[in-house]
Amino acid sequence: MSNTGLPNDDDLHLHSDTSSPIEDLECGRGWSCPRPFGCLGLPAIKRIWDRKKQQKRALILATILAVNYETWIVKKLEDERKEEDQSKKDQQPSRSTSSSNNPIISAARNGITEMVEVILKRNPLAIEHRNKKNENILHIAARYRRIEILDLLQHLPVSISRFKILINADGDTILHQAAYLGEHKLRDRPGEALRLQSEIQWFKRVQKLVPPYLIKNRNKEGQTAEELFTIQHKQLVADGQEWLMRTAKACTIVAVLIATVAFTCAYTIPGGLGLTTLFYAVAAMMVAFAATLVLMMRERLHWAAIPIYTVTCCPVTIFIALQFRLYLNISWFTLCDVLQSLVNSLPLGKCKLCGVAIHKMSCSRIS
């Protein structure tokens, strides 16, 4: 430890040497990664290895600072009132330190679950910290859609009931925080309709945490959480309707086009001017003629089906190339939601790690 109270390189190496083999394996230093294979020679593997090392060192640094950082000392009620008496005379925090750059608040805002867990383990009273708007860690988790932070707080050995009823400086409850549009999380899901579905699911999940008498509570703007949710997501609802119409129209147009072309080729005499039009007309007539031959002589001309099927599959292939990614993303997030629901129904000891893994897996699906 240096004279300034901050850890130096020797402290980081000392803590890193005492890590377990499993933790070493996570950061790429484990005995299960044989060097003769030259894994670090690949740029992608090396970037992952360096990033894991940075994450591990940041966690070690947070562990050291959680013990020695002086702002973790919880101030007395008299000191807190002296600091906030000029601006906030109501809703005074009884046991908290207010800071816009509070470490645990910043970690919760950025979704760094490991750092929040380390801080709370070393200093349980750090859960009392609030920012300048009188928002605690539960407000931040609800506002920024940090499901891992919310799960961690629910699984703490201490009760968080009194944090659920806290109202910030704007009169917002944690349900109001969940009602705000989570723009930073909208990129996780493809399509406005699925994004709106995710917002509704998050709002209903936070609503289960709020006491019934606070559900209809109004903020300083005179809005309940439901009214605020409706206002904030008005544009997203309109975009979702338009997205559904575009998606349905794309599927319908392709289906109608295939049926129309097939019917026209079979029953319409080719016509039109120009070599291009003539080429497509002759090609369509040949396909229809070949299809008729296959139907009439399919017992003897099996080879004729191959070019017909090839020509028929062209528009289908183009449609799949354009729409398959959307279908895959929708299926992926639907599967993740089902798995998350199943994990939430399991006992507490079995679902914590699985839930976090499923959430990270769903977030990393969209690049």
The 8 nearest C-alpha neighbors of each residue, nearest first, counted from 0:
[[1, 6, 7, 5, 4, 10, 2, 3],
 [2, 0, 3, 4, 5, 6, 7, 10],
 [1, 3, 4, 0, 5, 6, 7, 67],
 [4, 2, 1, 5, 0, 6, 7, 67],
 [3, 5, 2, 1, 0, 6, 67, 68],
 [6, 4, 3, 1, 0, 7, 64, 2],
 [7, 5, 0, 10, 1, 4, 8, 63],
 [6, 8, 10, 9, 0, 1, 5, 11],
 [7, 9, 11, 10, 12, 6, 13, 0],
 [10, 8, 12, 11, 7, 13, 6, 0],
 [9, 11, 13, 8, 7, 12, 6, 14],
 [10, 12, 8, 14, 13, 9, 15, 7],
 [13, 11, 15, 9, 14, 10, 16, 8],
 [14, 12, 10, 16, 11, 15, 9, 17],
 [13, 15, 11, 12, 16, 17, 10, 59],
 [14, 16, 12, 17, 18, 13, 11, 59],
 [17, 15, 13, 14, 18, 12, 19, 11],
 [16, 18, 15, 14, 19, 13, 12, 20],
 [19, 17, 15, 16, 22, 20, 23, 14],
 [18, 20, 22, 21, 23, 17, 16, 24],
 [21, 19, 23, 22, 29, 24, 18, 30],
 [20, 22, 24, 19, 23, 25, 29, 18],
 [23, 21, 25, 19, 24, 20, 18, 26],
 [24, 22, 29, 20, 28, 26, 21, 25],
 [23, 25, 29, 21, 27, 22, 26, 28],
 [26, 24, 22, 23, 27, 21, 51, 29],
 [25, 27, 51, 52, 23, 24, 28, 48],
 [26, 28, 24, 48, 25, 29, 23, 32],
 [29, 27, 23, 24, 26, 30, 32, 25],
 [30, 28, 24, 23, 31, 27, 32, 20],
 [29, 31, 32, 33, 28, 24, 20, 23],
 [30, 32, 29, 33, 24, 28, 27, 20],
 [31, 33, 30, 29, 34, 27, 28, 24],
 [34, 32, 35, 31, 36, 30, 37, 38],
 [33, 35, 36, 37, 32, 38, 39, 30],
 [36, 34, 37, 33, 38, 32, 39, 40],
 [35, 37, 34, 38, 33, 32, 39, 40],
 [36, 38, 34, 35, 40, 39, 41, 33],
 [39, 37, 40, 36, 41, 44, 34, 45],
 [40, 38, 45, 41, 37, 44, 42, 48],
 [39, 41, 38, 37, 42, 45, 44, 43],
 [40, 42, 39, 44, 43, 38, 45, 37],
 [43, 41, 45, 44, 46, 40, 39, 47],
 [42, 44, 46, 45, 41, 47, 39, 48],
 [45, 43, 47, 41, 46, 42, 39, 48],
 [44, 46, 39, 48, 42, 47, 43, 49],
 [47, 45, 49, 43, 48, 44, 50, 42],
 [46, 48, 50, 44, 45, 49, 51, 43],
 [47, 49, 45, 51, 27, 46, 50, 26],
 [50, 48, 52, 46, 51, 47, 45, 53],
 [49, 51, 53, 47, 52, 48, 46, 54],
 [50, 52, 26, 54, 48, 53, 49, 55],
 [53, 51, 49, 55, 26, 50, 54, 56],
 [54, 52, 50, 56, 51, 55, 57, 49],
 [53, 55, 51, 57, 52, 56, 58, 50],
 [54, 56, 58, 52, 57, 53, 51, 59],
 [57, 55, 59, 53, 58, 54, 60, 52],
 [56, 58, 60, 54, 55, 59, 53, 61],
 [57, 59, 61, 55, 56, 60, 114, 62],
 [60, 58, 56, 62, 61, 57, 55, 63],
 [59, 61, 57, 63, 62, 58, 56, 64],
 [60, 62, 58, 64, 59, 63, 65, 57],
 [63, 61, 59, 65, 60, 64, 117, 58],
 [64, 62, 60, 61, 65, 66, 59, 67],
 [65, 63, 67, 68, 61, 66, 62, 60],
 [64, 66, 62, 63, 118, 68, 61, 67],
 [67, 65, 64, 63, 68, 121, 62, 122],
 [68, 66, 64, 65, 69, 63, 4, 5],
 [69, 67, 64, 70, 65, 66, 71, 4],
 [68, 70, 71, 72, 67, 66, 65, 64],
 [71, 69, 72, 68, 73, 96, 101, 67],
 [70, 72, 69, 73, 68, 125, 122, 65],
 [73, 71, 70, 69, 74, 68, 124, 96],
 [74, 72, 71, 95, 96, 94, 75, 124],
 [75, 73, 72, 78, 79, 76, 96, 95],
 [74, 76, 78, 77, 79, 73, 94, 93],
 [75, 77, 79, 78, 93, 80, 94, 74],
 [76, 78, 80, 79, 75, 81, 74, 82],
 [79, 77, 81, 75, 80, 76, 74, 82],
 [78, 80, 76, 82, 81, 77, 75, 83],
 [79, 81, 77, 84, 83, 82, 78, 76],
 [80, 82, 78, 79, 84, 83, 77, 85],
 [83, 81, 79, 80, 84, 78, 85, 86],
 [84, 82, 80, 85, 87, 86, 81, 79],
 [83, 85, 80, 88, 87, 81, 86, 82],
 [84, 86, 83, 87, 88, 82, 81, 80],
 [85, 87, 84, 83, 88, 82, 89, 131],
 [88, 86, 83, 84, 89, 85, 91, 90],
 [89, 87, 84, 86, 91, 90, 85, 83],
 [88, 90, 91, 87, 84, 168, 92, 86],
 [91, 89, 92, 88, 87, 166, 168, 167],
 [90, 92, 89, 93, 88, 87, 80, 83],
 [93, 91, 94, 95, 90, 133, 79, 76],
 [92, 94, 76, 91, 95, 79, 75, 80],
 [95, 93, 92, 127, 76, 73, 74, 75],
 [94, 96, 128, 127, 92, 73, 129, 93],
 [95, 97, 128, 129, 98, 73, 74, 94],
 [98, 96, 130, 129, 131, 128, 95, 99],
 [97, 99, 130, 101, 100, 131, 96, 129],
 [98, 100, 130, 101, 131, 97, 104, 129],
 [101, 99, 98, 102, 105, 104, 130, 103],
 [100, 102, 98, 104, 99, 103, 105, 130],
 [103, 101, 105, 104, 106, 100, 107, 115],
 [102, 104, 106, 105, 101, 115, 107, 118],
 [105, 103, 107, 101, 106, 102, 136, 108],
 [106, 104, 108, 102, 107, 103, 101, 109],
 [107, 105, 103, 111, 109, 104, 108, 102],
 [106, 108, 110, 104, 109, 105, 111, 103],
 [107, 109, 105, 106, 110, 139, 104, 143],
 [110, 108, 106, 107, 111, 105, 143, 145],
 [109, 111, 107, 108, 112, 145, 106, 148],
 [112, 110, 106, 113, 114, 109, 107, 115],
 [111, 113, 115, 114, 110, 148, 116, 147],
 [114, 112, 116, 115, 111, 117, 58, 118],
 [113, 115, 117, 116, 112, 111, 58, 118],
 [116, 114, 112, 118, 117, 113, 103, 119],
 [115, 117, 113, 119, 114, 118, 120, 112],
 [118, 116, 120, 114, 115, 119, 62, 121],
 [119, 117, 115, 121, 120, 116, 65, 122],
 [120, 118, 123, 122, 116, 121, 117, 115],
 [119, 121, 117, 118, 122, 123, 116, 115],
 [122, 120, 118, 119, 117, 65, 123, 66],
 [121, 123, 119, 124, 125, 120, 118, 65],
 [124, 122, 119, 125, 120, 126, 121, 118],
 [125, 123, 126, 122, 127, 73, 119, 71],
 [126, 124, 127, 123, 122, 128, 119, 71],
 [125, 127, 124, 128, 123, 119, 136, 135],
 [128, 126, 95, 125, 124, 94, 129, 135],
 [129, 127, 95, 96, 126, 125, 135, 97],
 [130, 128, 135, 97, 134, 133, 96, 95],
 [129, 131, 97, 98, 99, 133, 132, 134],
 [130, 132, 133, 97, 98, 99, 129, 134],
 [131, 133, 168, 130, 134, 167, 129, 169],
 [134, 132, 167, 130, 131, 129, 168, 135],
 [135, 133, 129, 167, 132, 130, 138, 136],
 [134, 136, 129, 137, 138, 128, 133, 139],
 [135, 137, 139, 138, 104, 140, 107, 134],
 [138, 136, 140, 139, 135, 141, 162, 173],
 [139, 137, 173, 141, 136, 135, 140, 134],
 [138, 140, 136, 142, 137, 141, 108, 143],
 [141, 139, 145, 137, 143, 138, 142, 144],
 [140, 142, 177, 138, 144, 139, 143, 176],
 [143, 141, 176, 139, 177, 140, 144, 138],
 [142, 144, 140, 145, 141, 139, 108, 181],
 [145, 143, 141, 142, 140, 146, 181, 184],
 [146, 144, 140, 148, 147, 143, 110, 149],
 [145, 147, 149, 148, 144, 150, 140, 141],
 [148, 146, 150, 149, 145, 151, 355, 112],
 [149, 147, 151, 145, 150, 146, 112, 140],
 [148, 150, 146, 152, 151, 147, 140, 153],
 [151, 149, 147, 153, 148, 152, 146, 154],
 [150, 152, 148, 154, 149, 153, 147, 155],
 [153, 151, 149, 155, 154, 150, 148, 159],
 [152, 154, 150, 151, 155, 149, 159, 158],
 [155, 153, 151, 152, 150, 156, 347, 157],
 [154, 156, 152, 157, 153, 151, 158, 159],
 [155, 157, 154, 158, 153, 152, 159, 123],
 [158, 156, 155, 159, 154, 152, 153, 123],
 [157, 159, 160, 156, 155, 161, 153, 162],
 [158, 160, 162, 161, 157, 163, 152, 153],
 [161, 159, 163, 162, 158, 164, 208, 209],
 [160, 162, 163, 159, 164, 165, 158, 210],
 [163, 161, 159, 160, 165, 164, 137, 135],
 [162, 164, 160, 161, 165, 209, 159, 173],
 [165, 163, 162, 161, 166, 172, 209, 160],
 [164, 166, 162, 163, 172, 167, 161, 173],
 [167, 165, 172, 171, 170, 164, 168, 134],
 [166, 168, 133, 170, 134, 169, 171, 132],
 [167, 169, 132, 170, 133, 166, 171, 134],
 [170, 168, 167, 171, 219, 218, 132, 166],
 [169, 171, 218, 219, 167, 166, 168, 172],
 [172, 170, 218, 175, 166, 167, 169, 173],
 [171, 173, 166, 175, 174, 165, 176, 170],
 [172, 174, 176, 138, 175, 141, 177, 171],
 [175, 173, 177, 172, 176, 224, 206, 205],
 [176, 174, 224, 178, 172, 171, 173, 177],
 [175, 177, 142, 173, 174, 178, 179, 141],
 [176, 178, 174, 141, 142, 175, 202, 179],
 [179, 177, 228, 175, 176, 224, 227, 174],
 [180, 178, 177, 176, 231, 181, 228, 175],
 [179, 181, 231, 182, 178, 232, 228, 198],
 [182, 180, 183, 184, 179, 143, 185, 144],
 [181, 183, 185, 184, 180, 186, 179, 143],
 [182, 184, 181, 185, 186, 143, 180, 187],
 [185, 183, 182, 186, 181, 187, 144, 143],
 [186, 184, 182, 187, 183, 194, 188, 181],
 [187, 185, 184, 188, 183, 189, 182, 365],
 [188, 186, 185, 184, 362, 365, 189, 194],
 [187, 189, 186, 194, 193, 185, 190, 365],
 [190, 188, 193, 328, 187, 191, 325, 186],
 [189, 191, 192, 193, 188, 194, 242, 239],
 [190, 192, 239, 194, 193, 238, 195, 242],
 [193, 191, 239, 195, 194, 190, 196, 242],
 [194, 192, 196, 195, 191, 190, 197, 188],
 [195, 193, 191, 197, 196, 192, 188, 185],
 [194, 196, 198, 192, 197, 193, 191, 199],
 [195, 197, 193, 199, 194, 198, 200, 192],
 [196, 198, 194, 200, 195, 199, 201, 193],
 [199, 197, 195, 201, 196, 200, 202, 194],
 [200, 198, 202, 196, 201, 197, 203, 195],
 [201, 199, 197, 203, 198, 202, 204, 196],
 [200, 202, 204, 198, 199, 203, 197, 205],
 [203, 201, 199, 205, 204, 177, 200, 206],
 [204, 202, 206, 200, 201, 205, 199, 207],
 [203, 205, 201, 206, 202, 207, 200, 208],
 [206, 204, 208, 202, 207, 203, 174, 201],
 [205, 207, 203, 209, 208, 204, 174, 202],
 [206, 208, 205, 204, 209, 203, 210, 211],
 [209, 207, 205, 206, 210, 163, 204, 174],
 [208, 210, 206, 207, 163, 211, 213, 214],
 [209, 211, 212, 213, 208, 214, 164, 163],
 [212, 210, 213, 214, 209, 215, 207, 206],
 [211, 213, 210, 214, 215, 216, 209, 164],
 [214, 212, 216, 211, 215, 210, 209, 164],
 [213, 215, 211, 216, 212, 209, 210, 224],
 [216, 214, 213, 223, 217, 212, 224, 211],
 [215, 217, 213, 214, 223, 218, 212, 224],
 [218, 216, 223, 222, 221, 215, 219, 170],
 [217, 219, 170, 171, 221, 220, 222, 169],
 [218, 220, 170, 221, 169, 217, 222, 171],
 [221, 219, 218, 222, 217, 169, 170, 223],
 [220, 222, 217, 218, 219, 223, 216, 170],
 [223, 221, 217, 220, 218, 226, 227, 224],
 [222, 224, 217, 226, 225, 215, 216, 227],
 [223, 225, 175, 227, 226, 174, 178, 228],
 [226, 224, 228, 227, 223, 229, 178, 222],
 [227, 225, 229, 223, 228, 224, 222, 230],
 [226, 228, 224, 230, 225, 229, 222, 231],
 [227, 229, 178, 225, 231, 226, 230, 232],
 [230, 228, 226, 232, 227, 231, 233, 225],
 [231, 229, 227, 233, 228, 232, 226, 234],
 [230, 232, 228, 229, 180, 233, 179, 227],
 [233, 231, 235, 229, 234, 230, 228, 236],
 [234, 232, 236, 230, 235, 231, 229, 237],
 [233, 235, 237, 236, 232, 238, 231, 230],
 [234, 236, 238, 232, 237, 233, 239, 191],
 [237, 235, 239, 233, 234, 238, 232, 240],
 [238, 236, 234, 240, 239, 235, 241, 233],
 [237, 239, 235, 241, 236, 240, 191, 242],
 [240, 238, 192, 191, 242, 236, 237, 241],
 [241, 239, 243, 237, 242, 238, 244, 236],
 [240, 242, 238, 244, 239, 243, 245, 237],
 [243, 241, 239, 245, 244, 240, 238, 246],
 [242, 244, 246, 240, 241, 245, 247, 239],
 [243, 245, 241, 247, 242, 246, 248, 240],
 [246, 244, 248, 242, 243, 247, 249, 241],
 [247, 245, 243, 249, 248, 244, 242, 250],
 [246, 248, 244, 250, 249, 245, 243, 251],
 [247, 249, 251, 245, 246, 250, 252, 244],
 [250, 248, 246, 252, 247, 251, 245, 253],
 [249, 251, 247, 253, 248, 252, 254, 246],
 [252, 250, 248, 254, 253, 249, 255, 247],
 [253, 251, 255, 249, 254, 250, 248, 256],
 [252, 254, 256, 250, 251, 255, 257, 249],
 [253, 255, 251, 257, 256, 252, 250, 258],
 [256, 254, 258, 252, 257, 253, 259, 251],
 [257, 255, 253, 259, 254, 258, 252, 260],
 [256, 258, 260, 254, 255, 259, 261, 253],
 [257, 259, 255, 261, 256, 260, 262, 254],
 [260, 258, 256, 262, 261, 257, 255, 263],
 [261, 259, 263, 257, 262, 258, 264, 256],
 [260, 262, 258, 264, 259, 263, 257, 265],
 [261, 263, 259, 265, 260, 264, 258, 266],
 [264, 262, 260, 267, 265, 266, 261, 259],
 [265, 263, 261, 283, 262, 266, 287, 284],
 [264, 266, 262, 287, 263, 267, 261, 284],
 [265, 267, 263, 264, 262, 268, 287, 261],
 [268, 266, 263, 264, 265, 269, 262, 284],
 [267, 269, 270, 266, 264, 284, 280, 263],
 [270, 268, 280, 267, 281, 271, 284, 277],
 [271, 269, 268, 280, 272, 277, 276, 267],
 [270, 272, 276, 277, 273, 269, 280, 274],
 [273, 271, 276, 277, 274, 270, 275, 278],
 [272, 274, 276, 275, 277, 271, 278, 270],
 [273, 275, 277, 276, 278, 272, 279, 271],
 [276, 274, 278, 277, 273, 279, 272, 280],
 [275, 277, 279, 278, 273, 274, 280, 271],
 [276, 278, 274, 280, 275, 279, 281, 273],
 [277, 279, 275, 281, 276, 280, 274, 282],
 [280, 278, 282, 276, 281, 277, 283, 275],
 [279, 281, 277, 269, 283, 282, 278, 276],
 [282, 280, 284, 278, 283, 279, 277, 285],
 [281, 283, 279, 285, 284, 280, 278, 286],
 [284, 282, 286, 280, 285, 264, 281, 279],
 [283, 285, 281, 287, 282, 286, 264, 288],
 [286, 284, 288, 282, 283, 287, 289, 281],
 [285, 287, 289, 283, 288, 284, 290, 282],
 [286, 288, 290, 284, 265, 285, 289, 264],
 [289, 287, 285, 291, 290, 286, 284, 292],
 [290, 288, 292, 286, 291, 287, 285, 293],
 [291, 289, 287, 293, 292, 288, 286, 294],
 [290, 292, 288, 294, 289, 293, 295, 287],
 [293, 291, 289, 295, 290, 294, 296, 288],
 [294, 292, 297, 290, 296, 291, 295, 289],
 [295, 293, 291, 292, 297, 296, 290, 289],
 [294, 296, 292, 293, 297, 291, 298, 290],
 [295, 297, 293, 298, 292, 299, 294, 300],
 [298, 296, 293, 300, 299, 294, 295, 301],
 [297, 299, 296, 300, 301, 295, 293, 294],
 [300, 298, 297, 296, 301, 302, 293, 303],
 [301, 299, 297, 302, 303, 296, 298, 293],
 [300, 302, 303, 304, 297, 299, 298, 293],
 [301, 303, 304, 300, 305, 306, 299, 297],
 [304, 302, 301, 305, 300, 306, 293, 307],
 [303, 305, 307, 302, 306, 301, 308, 293],
 [304, 306, 308, 307, 303, 302, 309, 301],
 [307, 305, 309, 308, 304, 310, 303, 302],
 [308, 306, 304, 310, 309, 305, 311, 286],
 [307, 309, 311, 305, 306, 310, 304, 312],
 [310, 308, 306, 312, 307, 311, 305, 313],
 [311, 309, 307, 312, 308, 313, 306, 286],
 [312, 310, 308, 309, 313, 307, 314, 315],
 [311, 313, 315, 309, 310, 314, 316, 308],
 [312, 314, 316, 315, 310, 311, 317, 309],
 [315, 313, 317, 316, 312, 318, 311, 257],
 [314, 316, 312, 318, 313, 317, 319, 311],
 [317, 315, 319, 313, 314, 318, 312, 320],
 [318, 316, 314, 320, 319, 315, 321, 313],
 [317, 319, 315, 321, 316, 320, 322, 314],
 [320, 318, 323, 316, 322, 321, 317, 315],
 [319, 321, 317, 318, 323, 322, 316, 324],
 [322, 320, 318, 319, 323, 317, 324, 325],
 [321, 323, 319, 325, 324, 320, 318, 326],
 [322, 324, 319, 326, 325, 320, 327, 321],
 [325, 323, 327, 326, 322, 328, 321, 320],
 [324, 326, 328, 327, 322, 323, 329, 189],
 [325, 327, 323, 329, 324, 328, 330, 322],
 [326, 328, 324, 330, 325, 329, 323, 331],
 [329, 327, 331, 325, 330, 326, 324, 332],
 [328, 330, 326, 331, 332, 327, 333, 325],
 [329, 331, 333, 327, 328, 332, 334, 326],
 [332, 330, 328, 334, 329, 333, 327, 335],
 [333, 331, 335, 334, 329, 330, 336, 328],
 [332, 334, 330, 336, 335, 331, 329, 337],
 [333, 335, 337, 331, 332, 336, 330, 338],
 [336, 334, 332, 338, 337, 333, 339, 331],
 [337, 335, 339, 333, 334, 338, 332, 340],
 [338, 336, 334, 340, 339, 335, 333, 341],
 [337, 339, 341, 335, 340, 336, 342, 334],
 [340, 338, 336, 342, 341, 337, 335, 343],
 [341, 339, 337, 343, 338, 342, 336, 344],
 [342, 340, 338, 344, 339, 343, 337, 345],
 [341, 343, 339, 350, 345, 344, 340, 338],
 [344, 342, 340, 341, 345, 339, 350, 354],
 [343, 345, 341, 342, 340, 346, 350, 339],
 [344, 346, 342, 343, 350, 349, 347, 341],
 [347, 345, 348, 349, 350, 344, 343, 342],
 [348, 346, 349, 350, 345, 351, 154, 343],
 [347, 349, 346, 350, 351, 345, 352, 154],
 [350, 348, 347, 346, 351, 345, 352, 353],
 [349, 351, 353, 342, 347, 354, 352, 345],
 [352, 350, 354, 353, 349, 355, 348, 347],
 [353, 351, 355, 354, 350, 356, 349, 348],
 [352, 354, 356, 350, 355, 351, 357, 342],
 [355, 353, 357, 351, 356, 352, 350, 339],
 [354, 356, 358, 352, 353, 357, 359, 147],
 [355, 357, 353, 359, 354, 358, 360, 352],
 [358, 356, 360, 354, 359, 355, 353, 361],
 [357, 359, 355, 361, 360, 356, 354, 362],
 [360, 358, 362, 356, 361, 357, 363, 355],
 [359, 361, 357, 363, 358, 362, 356, 364],
 [362, 360, 358, 364, 359, 363, 357, 335],
 [363, 361, 359, 360, 364, 187, 358, 365],
 [362, 364, 360, 361, 365, 359, 366, 187],
 [365, 363, 361, 362, 366, 360, 328, 331],
 [366, 364, 363, 187, 362, 188, 328, 361],
 [365, 364, 363, 187, 362, 186, 188, 361]]
